[in-house]
Amino acid sequence: MLFAYADIKGRIKRISLHKNIVDNKALEEIEHTDRERSKCYNYYTGKVWGAADSHYLCINSAALGVDQTVKLIRFFIGKKLK
């Protein structure tokens, strides 16, 4: 399993720009999505969503940017499949 995360400021900025919405609306969407993802992941896996020990790789996409995050994920998958 892979977990990509970012600090809340970076997430708000990305969602606001991507969906052309104000910051407080972006935060509401982020919180709603996180709750739903967490419930689903926890239910189906029996693990805790977002906990590092529940994943093979955790990546801070805000630190790397989207393009570099994608490159790192591709590299990781290539190594994992060998």
Backbone hydrogen bonds, N-H to C=O, Kabsch-Sander energy under -0.5 kcal/mol:
donor,donor_aa,acceptor,acceptor_aa,energy
3,F,57,L,-2.7
5,Y,59,I,-3.1
11,R,7,D,-2.1
12,I,8,I,-2.7
13,K,9,K,-2.3
14,R,10,G,-2.4
15,I,11,R,-2.6
16,S,12,I,-2.8
17,L,13,K,-2.2
18,H,14,R,-2.7
19,K,15,I,-2.8
20,N,16,S,-1.0
21,I,16,S,-1.4
26,A,22,V,-2.2
27,L,23,D,-2.5
28,E,24,N,-1.8
29,E,25,K,-2.3
30,I,26,A,-2.6
31,E,27,L,-2.7
32,H,28,E,-2.4
33,T,29,E,-2.8
34,D,30,I,-2.8
35,R,31,E,-2.1
36,E,32,H,-2.3
37,R,33,T,-2.9
38,S,34,D,-2.6
39,K,35,R,-2.5
40,C,36,E,-2.3
41,Y,37,R,-3.0
42,N,38,S,-2.8
43,Y,39,K,-2.1
44,Y,40,C,-2.5
45,T,41,Y,-2.2
46,G,42,N,-1.8
49,W,47,K,-0.6
51,A,48,V,-1.7
54,S,51,A,-2.1
55,H,52,A,-1.7
56,Y,1,M,-2.4
57,L,1,M,-1.5
59,I,3,F,-2.6
61,S,5,Y,-2.4
61,S,59,I,-1.2
62,A,5,Y,-0.7
63,A,60,N,-0.7
64,L,60,N,-1.3
65,G,61,S,-2.8
69,T,65,G,-2.0
70,V,66,V,-2.4
71,K,67,D,-2.0
72,L,68,Q,-2.4
73,I,69,T,-2.5
74,R,70,V,-2.6
75,F,71,K,-2.4
76,F,72,L,-2.7
77,I,73,I,-2.8
78,G,74,R,-2.4
79,K,75,F,-2.1
80,K,76,F,-2.8
81,L,77,I,-2.3
82,K,78,G,-0.6
82,K,79,K,-0.6
